[in-house]
């Protein structure tokens, strides 16, 4: 049994609103950029290492 359509639409609308707010907050953009850089540094060269025999 799923949720009624009106409830799904209300939740989807709220999710989109909150996501839009988060997307445009400068502090969060800085944190995302820092996290992405750390992730790249963490996995840099991992793919080429996995192909070594």
Secondary structure, 3 states (H helix, E strand, C coil): CCCCHHHHHHHHHHHHHHHHHHHCCHHHHHHHHHHHHHHHHHHCCHHHHHCCC
